Amino acid sequence: MKKTVLILLSLLCITTAMAQSPRAVIKSIAEGDQQKAQEKLEKIGIKTRNEMPEMCILVEAALLSMESQSDENKLRGYEMLATHIESIRSSIDIEKTFKGSDLTYDELVALIEQNSLSVVVAKDDEATYRSYKALAENGNHSNLESIAEALEANIYRRVMSKRSTDECYAFLNEFPQSKYAAEVDNYCTSLRYDEAMTSTDEATIEKFIADFPNHPNLDNVATRLMEMRYKRVVRSENIDQMRWFVDRYPNYRDMDNLKQIMANIEYPTLKDCRESLEAFVEYYPKVRQTTEAKGRIAVFNIIESGDIAKIFQYIKSNGYDHSYTRMQRSILEKHGYLILTPDINAVELVRFRTTDGKVGYLSLDGKVAIEPQYELKGYMGLGIQSIHSNNGFECTKERGVAMVIKDNKIGVINRHGELIIPIEHNDIAFLDSEIICTSSSATSQQSGTYTCKVYDYNGSKIADERNYTVGPGVATFNNWDTTWFNTNVTIKDSLDEWEKNIYVDGKFIGSAYGGFHPLTAHYRWFQAQNDDKINVISRNGNIITLNFHSYDIEVIYNNIIMAESISSGNRCVIDLDKQSIISKDKFRDMWAMNDGLILVQYLDNSFGYVDSNLSPALSQRYNRAYSFSCGTAAVIKGSQAYLIDKSGNQISAVYDDIAPLSGYKGLYKVMRGGKCGIIDANDEVVIAIEYEPIKQSHYSSDKLQSIHCTNGVIEWANGTKTLLYSK
């Protein structure tokens, strides 16, 4: 009985020992019984675990990887296998453990791999794939290649589902040999194209062009970049950026418009010289300013040639602009002439002076009509008022004759340069229909009766002797000339020798006292006896009575006049043709229109410029200003004196003082640092600013006001005489 018990105990111990071995666990795993396998694993003793650690780890990993286990356990099972794979493979217990087992070592490892891989495939998660792949590489997974392919496919799907070029480049960097590489690359290119076509960053678009020079839609991208740059440079108003655009895109579709914008910016600041103008025309052949620029170049050609006929023709066509002073200088340099005639358009012969002071006349085609032989002298005249009495030395179109002086004697030439009145008289006066000549010595300050010869304007003598009385208040002759009126106007004597009666179509309309005084080509003015008001009469005898002072009448332009109001002392502006006042008490003073603008002094004593409608032509007002000449005007604002153009822009340096040089178009006397000189409308120095100003007079502290130029010669305070435009 005792022996039987011992045999049973021995068999129980053997059975117990087998249940606690890795082999027993493998058996339950092979049977698919997770619970038994778990129980057997837990019953493996410490001794066995210490003696067979690798096999214990293997069966535990296999248990965790059983089909019925959770996904987490299956992955943890493979992690155990992959982590210890080297030690497991090299274990001496593999053969003993698997000998006669239901599963071989390879089958057990395959089970762990397959079940864990199924979890990874089911999750289809990149992070899971990546961590599993890392383990698989360490564990030499039998399906390592398919794992890598699955990871690659997973990332591919993610990349293709997002619009990220960074993701694309990351994929291509990680899988350069991928079967998806071409597709991802094309997708990336598509994304880059879309980005280039929507981006507002020029660098992004430019990089696409550099990276994809053969892209089928490259022209679209390049065009978009070009259009973006066009808008940018136009908004910038930066001429350098615009020039860069022109150089970069010479065939841009709207290049003409861009160059017009550039020309609008550049032309106003263009240096006034041939080189700058020629460069402008070459660069901007089609802009609006090109015609004007070519015209300015033509002016330089005229100036450089010194062709007097072309110069005269230019002035007749274009008037006097800032180039006139350069033309004067050119004539002097080429021919030795200084043009004295103030308005070439108003004459039939142009008066000039040589460097040795002799005066001659040019025809309007620039040829010498009268050789320089006459003298330069001032002319006081007989003090007779006549519309023909001004500019006696000029052969005006209205008068057709001019005075000449030789050996201190005066004669008259006609428009053909012929001497029609001998040079033998001391004084000559041009009346409306007659020329009177006296050999008596007299000046306009003298009074007296002169015995005169009388000629008509053809040079035919009318009388050998006729007495004329001249002097203050005397009006016994020319002022009563009636030939100016139409035939329906009759002028008859009254009982007073100073007064005459006016009849129109035989009807008495008024009396004139003291004569008819020149006003415009179509109007004269007179006063009635003992009446301060002036009356303006037209050729047909129409009379306008106005409440103005007679001593302050100014023709502003055409038949628009200005006169001083008797009541307020301010200026009123009258349209004689409409017989109406168009402005009253708006200006303190105003001057005749020059260059299309009228200089005015406002009631607050500031100066400005108005147009023919008396509306402000320039917004700026000045402390002092002068009429325009050759497109420029001298102004003083605060302590700064300078030239402006007709837009009001400052176009000269700043001086201490400035004023026009009376009688000479486009010339200005300036002061700087206490010294005086002459500049022209181009702000070019004509006479160096180094002369002492003429000492101020008793009546004025304005030193520039006392600087005068007579016949082209300025005499400075120290007695030095300076010739304008001297060679």
C-alpha positions in Angstrom: 0.0 0.0 0.0 2.8 2.4 0.9 4.6 1.6 -2.3 1.5 2.4 -4.3 1.2 5.8 -2.7 4.8 6.7 -3.5 4.3 5.7 -7.1 1.2 8.0 -7.4 3.0 10.9 -5.7 5.9 10.5 -8.2 3.5 10.6 -11.2 1.8 13.7 -9.8 5.1 15.5 -9.4 6.1 14.6 -13.0 2.7 15.9 -14.3 3.0 19.1 -12.3 6.5 19.7 -13.5 5.4 19.3 -17.2 2.5 21.8 -16.7 5.0 24.5 -15.5 7.3 24.4 -18.5 7.2 26.6 -21.6 6.5 23.5 -23.6 3.1 23.1 -21.8 2.2 26.7 -22.6 3.0 26.1 -26.2 0.7 23.1 -26.3 -2.2 25.2 -25.0 -1.4 27.9 -27.5 -1.4 25.3 -30.2 -4.8 24.2 -29.0 -6.0 27.8 -29.0 -6.8 27.7 -25.3 -5.8 31.1 -24.0 -7.0 30.5 -20.5 -5.0 27.3 -20.1 -2.0 28.8 -21.7 -2.2 31.7 -19.2 -2.6 29.4 -16.3 0.4 27.3 -17.4 2.5 30.3 -17.9 1.7 31.6 -14.4 2.7 28.2 -13.0 6.1 28.2 -14.5 8.4 28.2 -11.5 11.2 30.5 -10.7 13.8 27.9 -11.3 12.5 27.3 -14.8 12.3 31.0 -15.5 15.9 31.4 -14.4 17.1 28.4 -16.3 15.1 29.1 -19.5 14.4 32.9 -19.6 14.4 33.2 -23.4 11.8 30.4 -23.8 9.6 31.9 -21.1 9.8 35.3 -22.9 8.9 33.6 -26.1 5.9 31.7 -24.8 4.7 34.9 -23.0 5.0 36.8 -26.3 3.1 34.0 -28.0 0.4 34.0 -25.4 -0.1 37.8 -25.8 -0.3 37.3 -29.5 -3.0 34.7 -29.5 -6.0 35.4 -31.7 -8.3 36.0 -28.7 -6.0 38.6 -27.2 -6.6 42.3 -27.4 -4.9 44.4 -30.1 -2.8 46.0 -27.5 -1.6 42.6 -26.2 -0.8 41.4 -29.6 1.4 44.4 -30.3 3.0 44.1 -26.9 3.6 40.4 -27.6 5.5 41.2 -30.8 7.4 44.0 -29.1 8.7 41.3 -26.6 9.7 39.0 -29.3 11.4 41.7 -31.4 13.2 43.1 -28.4 14.7 39.8 -27.4 14.9 38.0 -30.7 18.6 37.7 -30.7 18.8 36.1 -27.3 15.8 33.8 -28.1 17.4 32.6 -31.4 20.7 31.9 -29.8 19.1 30.0 -26.8 20.2 26.4 -26.3 16.7 25.6 -25.1 14.9 26.0 -28.4 15.5 22.4 -29.5 14.6 21.0 -26.1 11.5 23.2 -25.9 10.1 22.5 -29.3 11.1 18.8 -29.6 7.9 16.9 -30.1 5.9 20.1 -29.7 2.7 20.7 -31.5 4.2 23.9 -32.9 7.7 24.5 -34.2 9.7 27.5 -33.3 9.2 29.1 -36.7 5.5 28.5 -36.6 5.2 30.1 -33.1 7.2 33.2 -34.3 5.1 33.3 -37.4 2.0 33.3 -35.2 3.3 36.2 -33.2 4.2 38.1 -36.4 1.0 37.4 -38.2 -1.4 38.2 -35.4 0.4 41.5 -34.5 0.7 42.5 -38.2 -3.0 41.9 -38.6 -3.6 44.5 -35.8 -1.3 47.0 -37.5 -2.9 46.5 -40.9 -6.4 46.9 -39.3 -5.3 50.1 -37.6 -3.8 51.5 -40.7 -2.2 54.2 -38.7 1.1 55.8 -39.7 2.4 56.1 -36.1 1.5 52.4 -35.5 3.1 51.4 -38.8 6.3 53.3 -38.0 6.7 51.9 -34.5 5.9 48.4 -35.7 8.3 48.7 -38.6 11.1 49.7 -36.3 10.4 46.6 -34.2 10.1 44.5 -37.3 13.5 45.6 -38.6 15.0 44.7 -35.3 13.1 41.4 -35.1 13.9 40.5 -38.8 10.1 40.2 -39.4 9.4 37.7 -42.2 7.0 40.3 -43.7 9.3 43.2 -43.3 9.0 44.3 -47.0 5.2 44.2 -47.0 5.3 46.2 -43.7 7.4 48.9 -45.4 5.1 48.9 -48.4 2.1 49.2 -46.2 3.7 52.2 -44.3 4.6 53.8 -47.6 1.1 53.3 -48.9 -0.4 54.7 -45.8 1.8 57.9 -46.0 1.1 58.1 -49.7 -2.6 58.2 -49.1 -2.2 60.9 -46.4 0.0 63.0 -48.6 -2.4 62.8 -51.5 -5.3 63.8 -49.3 -3.6 67.0 -48.2 -2.5 70.1 -50.1 0.9 70.3 -48.7 4.1 70.6 -50.7 6.1 70.0 -47.5 4.4 66.7 -47.0 5.1 65.8 -50.7 8.8 66.6 -50.4 9.0 64.7 -47.1 7.6 61.6 -48.8 9.9 61.9 -51.7 12.9 62.3 -49.5 11.9 59.2 -47.4 10.9 57.1 -50.3 12.9 58.2 -53.3 12.4 54.8 -55.1 8.7 54.5 -54.3 6.3 53.3 -56.9 4.3 56.4 -55.9 7.2 58.8 -56.4 6.2 60.0 -59.9 2.5 60.5 -58.8 3.5 62.4 -55.7 6.0 64.5 -57.6 3.3 65.4 -60.1 0.9 66.2 -57.3 3.5 68.4 -55.7 4.1 70.2 -58.9 0.4 70.7 -59.3 0.3 72.2 -55.8 3.2 74.4 -56.5 1.5 75.6 -59.7 -1.7 76.4 -57.8 0.3 78.2 -55.2 2.1 80.2 -57.8 -1.2 81.1 -59.4 -2.7 82.3 -56.2 0.3 83.6 -54.2 0.9 87.3 -53.7 4.6 86.7 -53.0 6.8 87.4 -56.0 9.6 85.2 -54.6 7.3 82.2 -54.4 6.2 82.6 -58.0 9.7 83.3 -59.2 11.0 80.1 -57.4 8.3 78.0 -59.3 9.6 79.4 -62.6 13.2 78.5 -61.6 12.2 75.1 -60.4 9.9 74.1 -63.3 11.4 75.7 -66.4 9.6 73.1 -68.6 6.2 73.2 -67.0 3.5 73.1 -69.7 1.7 76.1 -68.0 4.9 78.1 -67.3 3.7 81.0 -69.4 0.6 81.4 -67.2 2.8 81.7 -64.1 5.3 84.0 -65.8 2.5 86.2 -67.0 1.0 86.4 -63.6 4.3 87.4 -62.1 4.7 90.0 -64.7 1.3 91.5 -64.1 1.9 91.5 -60.3 5.1 93.4 -60.8 3.5 95.8 -63.2 0.9 96.7 -60.7 3.6 97.1 -58.0 5.9 99.3 -59.9 3.0 101.5 -61.1 1.8 102.0 -57.6 5.3 102.7 -56.4 5.7 105.7 -58.7 9.4 104.9 -58.5 11.0 105.6 -61.9 14.0 103.2 -61.1 11.6 100.3 -60.4 9.7 101.1 -63.6 12.9 101.1 -65.6 13.8 97.7 -64.1 10.4 96.4 -65.2 10.9 97.7 -68.8 14.3 96.1 -69.0 13.0 92.8 -67.5 9.8 92.7 -69.7 10.6 94.6 -72.9 7.6 93.0 -74.7 5.0 93.7 -72.0 1.6 94.0 -73.6 0.8 97.4 -72.0 4.3 98.8 -72.3 3.0 102.0 -74.0 0.8 102.8 -71.0 3.6 102.1 -68.6 6.0 104.4 -70.5 3.4 107.1 -70.5 3.1 106.8 -66.8 6.9 107.0 -66.5 7.1 109.9 -68.9 4.5 111.8 -66.8 6.8 111.4 -63.8 10.1 112.0 -65.5 9.3 114.7 -68.0 8.6 117.6 -65.6 11.9 117.0 -63.9 13.9 116.6 -67.1 17.0 118.7 -67.2 16.7 121.4 -69.9 19.5 120.3 -72.1 19.8 118.6 -75.5 21.3 115.4 -74.0 18.5 114.9 -71.6 15.8 115.6 -74.2 17.4 113.3 -76.8 17.7 110.5 -74.2 14.0 111.0 -73.3 12.9 110.8 -76.9 14.9 107.7 -77.5 13.5 106.0 -74.4 9.9 107.3 -74.8 9.3 107.3 -78.6 5.5 107.1 -78.3 4.4 109.2 -75.2 2.5 112.4 -75.4 5.5 114.5 -74.3 7.6 113.2 -77.2 6.4 115.8 -79.6 7.1 118.6 -77.1 10.5 117.1 -76.3 11.3 117.0 -80.1 10.2 120.6 -80.3 12.6 121.5 -77.5 15.4 119.7 -79.2 14.6 121.6 -82.4 14.9 124.8 -80.3 18.3 123.7 -79.2 19.2 123.1 -82.9 17.9 126.6 -83.7 19.9 128.1 -80.8 23.1 126.3 -81.8 22.8 127.2 -85.4 22.1 130.9 -84.6 19.9 131.1 -87.6 18.1 134.4 -87.1 15.3 133.6 -89.6 14.5 130.3 -87.7 14.6 132.1 -84.4 12.2 134.8 -85.6 9.9 132.1 -87.1 10.0 130.2 -83.8 9.0 133.3 -81.8 6.2 134.1 -84.3 4.8 130.6 -83.9 5.4 129.9 -80.2 5.8 133.3 -78.6 8.5 134.1 -76.1 9.4 131.3 -73.8 12.4 130.6 -71.6 14.5 129.7 -74.7 14.5 133.3 -75.9 17.4 134.4 -73.7 19.5 131.6 -75.1 18.5 132.6 -78.6 19.6 136.2 -77.8 22.9 134.9 -76.7 23.2 132.7 -79.8 22.6 135.6 -82.1 25.2 137.7 -80.4 27.8 134.9 -80.5 27.1 134.1 -84.2 26.4 137.5 -85.6 27.5 140.1 -83.0 23.9 141.4 -82.8 21.8 142.1 -79.7 18.1 142.2 -80.5 16.5 145.4 -79.1 12.9 145.0 -80.4 10.7 143.9 -77.4 8.0 142.2 -79.5 9.0 140.7 -82.8 5.4 139.8 -83.6 4.4 143.5 -83.4 7.0 144.9 -86.0 7.9 144.6 -89.6 11.6 145.3 -89.0 13.5 144.1 -86.0 15.9 146.6 -84.4 19.3 145.3 -83.3 22.5 146.7 -81.9 26.1 145.6 -82.6 28.7 145.2 -79.9 30.2 148.6 -80.8 26.8 150.3 -80.2 25.5 150.8 -83.8 21.8 150.2 -84.5 20.4 148.5 -87.6 17.3 146.7 -88.7 16.6 143.1 -89.7 13.8 141.8 -91.9 11.7 139.1 -90.5 13.5 136.5 -92.6 16.7 137.4 -90.6 18.4 139.4 -93.3 19.9 142.8 -92.7 17.5 145.3 -94.1 19.4 148.4 -92.8 23.0 148.1 -92.0 23.9 149.1 -88.4 24.7 152.8 -88.7 22.4 154.6 -86.3 22.9 155.7 -82.8 21.6 154.4 -79.5 20.0 157.2 -77.7 16.9 157.7 -75.6 14.0 159.6 -77.1 11.9 162.0 -75.0 9.5 163.1 -77.8 7.2 166.1 -77.9 4.9 164.8 -75.2 2.1 164.3 -77.6 -0.4 161.5 -76.8 -1.1 159.2 -79.7 -1.6 155.5 -80.1 1.3 155.6 -82.6 3.6 157.5 -80.2 5.0 154.6 -78.3 8.2 152.7 -79.2 9.2 155.4 -81.7 12.3 153.5 -82.8 10.3 150.4 -83.6 8.8 149.9 -87.1 5.4 148.6 -85.8 2.8 147.0 -88.0 0.3 149.7 -87.2 2.6 152.6 -87.9 4.9 151.1 -90.5 7.7 153.7 -89.9 10.4 154.2 -87.2 12.7 157.0 -86.0 16.4 156.7 -86.5 19.2 158.9 -85.0 22.5 159.8 -86.5 24.8 162.6 -85.4 22.1 163.6 -82.8 19.6 164.2 -85.6 16.4 162.3 -86.2 14.9 161.0 -89.4 12.3 158.3 -90.3 12.5 155.0 -92.2 9.7 152.9 -93.6 9.1 149.2 -93.4 11.3 148.6 -96.5 14.3 150.2 -94.8 14.0 153.3 -96.9 14.7 156.8 -95.4 11.5 158.7 -96.0 12.1 161.7 -93.8 15.6 163.2 -93.8 17.8 162.8 -90.7 17.9 166.6 -89.9 15.4 167.1 -87.1 15.8 167.5 -83.4 12.4 166.0 -82.5 9.6 164.0 -84.2 6.1 163.1 -83.1 3.9 160.4 -84.6 0.4 161.5 -84.7 -2.6 159.4 -85.8 -2.4 160.4 -89.5 0.6 162.8 -89.6 4.3 162.9 -88.7 5.5 166.3 -87.4 9.2 167.2 -87.3 10.9 170.1 -85.6 14.4 171.3 -85.8 14.0 173.4 -82.7 15.7 172.3 -79.5 13.2 171.1 -76.9 12.4 168.3 -74.4 9.1 167.1 -73.1 9.7 169.1 -70.0 9.7 172.3 -72.0 6.7 174.2 -73.2 6.4 176.3 -76.2 5.3 176.7 -79.8 7.3 174.8 -82.4 7.5 175.4 -86.1 7.3 171.9 -87.7 7.4 170.2 -91.0 4.5 167.9 -91.5 4.6 164.5 -93.4 2.2 161.7 -94.0 3.1 158.1 -93.3 4.4 157.6 -96.8 7.0 160.3 -96.3 5.2 162.9 -98.5 5.5 166.4 -97.2 2.1 168.0 -96.3 3.4 171.3 -95.0 6.7 173.1 -94.6 5.6 175.1 -91.6 3.0 174.5 -89.0 3.0 175.7 -85.5 2.3 173.3 -82.6 2.1 174.3 -78.9 3.1 171.7 -76.4 3.4 171.7 -72.6 1.5 170.7 -69.5 -2.3 170.9 -70.1 -1.9 171.8 -73.8 -4.1 169.9 -76.1 -4.5 171.9 -79.2 -3.6 169.3 -81.8 -3.4 165.5 -82.1 -5.8 164.9 -79.2 -8.6 166.3 -81.5 -7.7 164.1 -84.4 -11.0 163.0 -86.0 -9.7 160.7 -88.7 -9.8 157.8 -86.3 -13.6 157.8 -86.0 -16.0 156.3 -88.5 -17.7 158.6 -91.0 -21.0 158.7 -88.9 -19.1 160.5 -86.1 -18.7 164.3 -86.4 -16.5 166.4 -84.2 -17.3 170.1 -84.1 -15.8 173.1 -82.3 -17.6 174.6 -79.3 -17.3 178.0 -77.8 -14.4 176.8 -75.6 -11.2 176.1 -77.4 -10.5 173.2 -75.1 -13.8 171.6 -75.8 -15.5 169.9 -78.8 -18.9 168.6 -79.4 -19.6 165.0 -80.6 -22.3 164.1 -83.0 -23.3 160.6 -84.2 -25.5 160.5 -87.3 -26.0 164.2 -86.8 -27.3 163.9 -83.3 -25.4 165.6 -80.4 -24.3 163.0 -77.8 -21.9 164.9 -75.6 -18.9 167.2 -75.3 -15.2 166.2 -74.9 -12.9 168.4 -72.9 -9.1 168.3 -73.4 -9.0 165.9 -76.3 -9.4 162.2 -77.1 -6.8 160.1 -75.4 -5.6 156.7 -76.8 -6.8 153.6 -75.0 -7.1 150.5 -77.2 -7.2 150.1 -81.0 -11.0 150.4 -80.8 -11.6 152.8 -77.9 -10.4 156.2 -76.7 -11.3 158.1 -73.5 -12.2 161.7 -72.7 -13.7 163.8 -69.9 -16.4 166.4 -69.8 -15.5 169.8 -68.4 -15.4 170.0 -64.6 -16.2 166.2 -64.3 -13.8 163.6 -62.8 -15.5 160.7 -64.4 -14.1 159.3 -67.7 -16.0 158.6 -70.8 -14.9 155.8 -73.2 -15.8 156.3 -76.8 -15.7 153.8 -79.7 -15.0 154.4 -83.3 -18.7 154.5 -84.1 -19.3 157.1 -81.3 -20.8 154.9 -78.7 -20.0 156.4 -75.3 -19.6 154.6 -71.9 -19.5 156.8 -68.8 -17.6 155.3 -65.9 -16.8 156.5 -62.4 -13.1 156.2 -62.7 -10.0 158.3 -62.3 -8.6 159.2 -65.7 -4.9 159.1 -64.5 -5.0 155.3 -63.7 -6.4 153.4 -66.7 -4.7 150.1 -67.7 -5.5 147.9 -70.6 -5.5 144.4 -69.2 -6.1 142.5 -72.5 -8.1 143.0 -75.6 -10.8 145.6 -74.7 -10.8 144.7 -71.0 -9.5 147.7 -68.9 -8.8 148.4 -65.3 -9.2 151.8 -63.7 -9.3 153.2 -60.2 -12.6 153.7 -58.6 -13.2 157.3 -57.5 -15.3 156.2 -54.6 -13.2 153.3 -53.1 -9.7 153.8 -54.6 -9.7 150.1 -55.5 -9.6 148.8 -59.0 -12.6 148.0 -61.2 -12.4 145.8 -64.3 -14.5 146.8 -67.2 -15.4 144.9 -70.4 -15.7 147.7 -72.9 -17.4 145.6 -75.5 -20.1 144.5 -73.1 -20.2 148.0 -71.4 -20.2 146.4 -68.0 -18.1 146.1 -64.8 -16.9 142.5 -64.4 -15.1 143.1 -61.1 -15.3 145.8 -58.5 -13.4 146.3 -55.2 -11.7 142.9 -55.5 -8.2 144.1 -56.3 -6.1 146.9 -55.0 -4.1 146.8 -58.2 -3.6 144.8 -61.3 -1.3 144.7 -64.4 -1.7 143.9 -68.1 -1.9 140.3 -69.0 1.4 138.6 -69.9 1.8 135.0 -71.0 -2.0 134.5 -70.4 -1.9 135.4 -66.7 -2.8 138.7 -65.0 -0.8 139.8 -62.0 -3.0 141.3 -59.2 -2.6 142.8 -55.8 -5.5 141.8 -53.5 -7.0 144.1 -50.9 -4.9 142.5 -48.2 -1.8 143.6 -50.2 -0.8 140.0 -51.1 0.0 139.3 -54.8 -1.3 136.5 -57.0 -2.2 135.6 -60.5 -5.6 135.3 -62.2 -6.8 134.1 -65.6 -8.9 136.0 -68.2 -12.0 135.3 -66.1 -10.3 136.9 -63.1 -10.4 133.5 -61.3 -7.2 132.5 -59.4 -4.8 130.7 -61.8 -2.4 129.8 -59.0 -3.4 128.9 -55.4 -0.3 130.5 -53.9 -0.1 134.1 -52.9 3.1 136.1 -52.4 4.5 139.1 -50.5 5.6 140.5 -53.8 5.2 139.2 -57.4 5.8 140.4 -61.0 4.2 139.7 -64.3 5.1 136.6 -66.3 7.8 136.9 -69.0 9.0 134.0 -71.1 6.9 131.6 -69.1 8.4 132.6 -65.8 7.7 135.2 -63.1 9.7 136.5 -60.2 8.1 136.2 -56.7 9.0 136.9 -53.1 7.5 134.8 -50.3 8.7 135.6 -46.8 12.4 136.0 -47.1 12.8 133.9 -50.2 13.0 135.2 -53.7 12.8 132.9 -56.7 11.3 132.2 -60.1 8.1 130.2 -60.7 6.6 128.6 -63.8 3.0 129.0 -64.9 2.0 126.1 -62.7 3.4 127.9 -59.6 6.4 125.5 -59.3 9.7 127.0 -58.1 12.2 126.7 -60.9 15.2 128.6 -59.7 17.6 128.9 -56.8 16.6 131.0 -53.8 17.9 134.6 -53.8 17.7 137.4 -51.2 15.8 139.7 -53.7 14.6 139.4 -57.3 12.8 141.6 -59.9 12.4 141.7 -63.7 15.0 143.6 -65.7 12.7 146.2 -67.2 12.4 146.1 -71.0 14.1 142.7 -71.5 12.1 139.6 -71.7 13.0 136.7 -69.5 15.8 138.5 -67.6 15.9 139.1 -63.9 18.0 141.2 -61.6 18.9 139.3 -58.4 20.7 140.0 -55.1 22.5 137.5 -53.0 24.8 138.3 -50.1 24.6 142.0 -50.8 25.8 141.5 -54.4 23.8 141.9 -57.6 23.7 140.2 -61.0 21.4 139.1 -63.8 19.8 135.7 -64.4 17.5 134.5 -67.1 14.3 132.5 -67.2 16.4 129.3 -67.2 18.1 130.4 -63.9 21.3 130.7 -65.8 23.6 133.5 -64.7 23.8 136.1 -67.5 25.9 138.6 -65.5 27.8 137.3 -62.5 26.3 138.1 -59.1 29.3 140.1 -58.0 28.3 143.8 -58.5 27.5 146.4 -55.9 23.9 147.5 -56.3 23.1 151.1 -57.2 22.7 153.0 -54.0 19.2 153.4 -52.8 17.4 156.6 -53.8 15.8 159.2 -51.7 12.4 157.8 -52.7 13.0 154.1 -52.3 15.0 151.6 -50.3 14.7 149.0 -53.0 18.2 148.7 -54.5 17.1 146.4 -57.3 14.5 148.9 -58.4 17.2 151.4 -59.3 19.1 149.0 -61.6 18.2 149.8 -65.2 19.5 148.6 -68.5 19.6 151.1 -71.4 20.1 149.7 -74.9 21.6 146.5 -73.5 24.1 148.1 -71.1 23.8 148.1 -67.3 25.7 150.7 -65.3 26.5 149.5 -61.8 27.0 151.6 -58.6 30.8 151.7 -59.1 30.5 153.1 -62.6 31.2 149.7 -64.3 29.2 149.2 -67.5 28.2 145.6 -68.4 26.9 144.5 -71.7 24.1 142.0 -71.7 25.0 138.6 -73.3 28.6 139.8 -73.7 30.8 137.3 -75.5 
